[in-house]
Amino acid sequence: MKEGDRTKLIRILGMLGSDHPGERAAAALAAHRLVQSKRTNWYDLLKPPGSGDTGGVIVRTVYEWGIDHAKAAEARMRQVRAENEQLRREVSQLRNRLGVRNTGRPV
């Protein structure tokens, strides 16, 4: 990889520490696309220079011990439903304050 491309990749990877999820996701995608556009892969890019390693991909399975994904999804659904109900109440209160019916026309 050329020095200019390497510098660009370093700047992109620096954005992975952003507080904004969308910015992190965009940085990850930009880094992935840059590596692909240079017709290389992360393995070749990150291996130590002069390692003599012929390459290859090592795939490891990551186990998330103690995480019940079904329960986590149900908990998130409860949160979303509660938030949705709260927002419905707020909309109703605001409509009442403005004197607007559900049709959107003033009373």
Beta strands, then each sheet from edge to edge (+ up, - down):
end
